[in-house]
Amino acid sequence: MELNEKIPNNVSLSSNRRLQRALEHWQPRYLDWWREMGPDGFQDHHQIYLRTAISADAKGWAHFDYVQLPEYRWGIFLAAPVEERTIGFGDFLGKPVWQDVPGEFRNSLRRLIVTQGDTEPASVEQQRELGKICPSLYDLRNLFQVNVEEGRHLWAMVYLLHSHFGRDGREEAEALLERRSGNEDTPRILGAFNEPITNWLDFFMFTFFTDRDGKYQLLALAESGFDPLARTTKFMLTEEAHHMFVGETGVMRVVERAAQLLKEMGGLSEDVRKHGAIDLPTVQKYLNFWFSVSLDLFGGEISSNAAAYFANGLKGRDYEEKRAEHTALDQFYPMDVCEEGKFTKQNVPMRNAMNEVLRDGYIEDCQRGVDRWNKKLAEYGIDYQLTLPSRRFHRAIGIYADMPFDPSGRLISKDEWDKKKSDWVPSRADGEYVQSLMAQPVYQAGKMANWLAAPARGINGQPVEFEYVRTDA
């Protein structure tokens, strides 16, 4: 570990002066981007209680201390190599993994790395205004922890681009700092990362659903036969877990506050809004929206690109080692395909259905979180169930794209969709109401906004009342 270098790392950066100079040349541009597009209003005069990676050892990799955001020690960390590791899937099954990019797969690997890398700064840009409307110092600290780690994940991808892709990689690294979330002229690559996040319910749903997509993409890339990519993403998964924790517990606290009020009021949903909290039907609408746009991130259900990535050992399935067969030849995935308003069952070659295989694991994982939210409602005696909508609902990519399905997956008319859309996804009025709850940020240690419950525990053994963010002034 080279923790005292200008760029902390565990890749012996100091022994490769050319690469070190290139990354040190990129570093000030990154910091310019961070100051321009990172958390607005909190770059200076605030000390944040953050964890920083100090090793790649899962038992003790994080160090907690106060730090100003621009002074955070972003670095390059890869998981430890596995001796004599071989490719675990596809046509190269059993062959030694690659330490350098195979020439024939150069463009494909660069595309995978750039697409993953583009999501990292995008989420920081989406969330940059949230500090001004935070519900507590605990939540403010968690927001900034997510932000700095997304920044470090950008560093992880930029390291791969600089070290393995020459001039093309350097140009791609520059472009990662030039695109902007939601910008009409230079948007981010993937749709969900151009959606506005203007309130904390958006943020909690994003970190639960969209960061969970990130988990599954990283799990698939962690299987890659290109070993530097696999080792990079394995360590990123260590940090990604906290982001999903922020989302799941954040939604849980919104749900619990609604449940508390419902129990007090006798179960009338409309009374929740009267008391300045977020009613469960509104939570369901935000759930529907973020789940559906996150499903699109997996790509089309039938994909020749996904088949090629798998065949060539570039991107596998989640937890590939747990599967019985690793070539996916002579195997099929049964899929409902809608043609002219009617569904037909098609057996799609398994390799062409790899996006859907990954999406299956994601949906099961999401359901476990929703089940925990519903368990909390049941603890309060509330007879309401949050549900995941059908994977067909509100899709913009794939075989169900732009087709009017209701949340149960039933194909309806365009007129019916237009009439009922506001019952299923947040309306302008819903957005205005949720935004109104954020009008008064809470910056007093231990205090919480009225619209969410307090967390069960603090961070790193600290109490909930701990001063997670300090002001220098």
Number of C-alpha atoms within 10 A of each C-alpha: 15 17 15 9 12 14 19 20 22 18 14 12 19 15 9 11 10 12 17 19 13 14 20 14 11 18 16 11 13 20 14 13 15 23 17 13 20 26 23 17 14 21 16 15 13 17 20 25 23 24 21 20 22 19 21 19 13 10 7 10 13 15 12 13 11 15 18 18 23 16 10 17 20 23 24 27 26 20 19 13 11 9 6 8 14 17 22 21 26 24 17 18 17 13 15 15 20 17 12 13 18 11 8 9 15 13 14 14 22 20 13 17 20 21 16 19 24 25 23 23 29 28 28 24 24 22 25 22 19 22 24 18 19 23 25 25 26 28 20 21 21 21 24 24 22 22 24 25 24 24 23 24 29 26 25 23 27 24 25 21 23 21 20 19 19 12 12 13 21 20 13 21 25 14 14 23 19 12 17 22 25 18 10 9 8 12 16 24 19 19 16 22 27 20 18 15 20 18 21 25 22 23 24 27 25 31 27 26 28 25 22 23 26 23 23 21 25 26 23 22 27 28 27 29 30 23 24 22 26 24 20 23 27 22 23 24 18 15 20 22 13 17 24 25 17 22 26 22 18 24 27 24 20 24 24 23 23 29 27 18 22 22 15 12 14 10 18 12 17 14 18 22 18 10 14 18 21 26 25 23 18 21 21 19 21 23 27 23 21 23 26 24 23 25 26 22 20 22 19 22 22 20 16 14 16 23 21 18 21 27 20 21 25 27 29 29 25 22 13 16 12 9 9 7 12 17 18 18 13 8 12 15 17 12 16 15 16 14 10 6 10 9 12 11 11 12 14 16 17 20 27 23 23 29 22 22 17 19 24 13 16 22 18 11 14 18 15 11 19 20 14 14 22 20 15 17 24 14 10 14 14 18 10 13 16 19 16 18 21 18 19 23 27 28 22 19 17 16 16 21 15 13 19 22 23 20 19 13 14 12 19 13 13 12 10 12 17 10 10 12 16 14 13 21 21 21 15 10 10 17 16 12 16 24 15 12 20 20 12 12 18 22 22 15 16 16 15 21 18 17 24 22 19 20 16 9 11 14 17 11 7 11 15 19 16 15 19 26 25 17 11 9 6
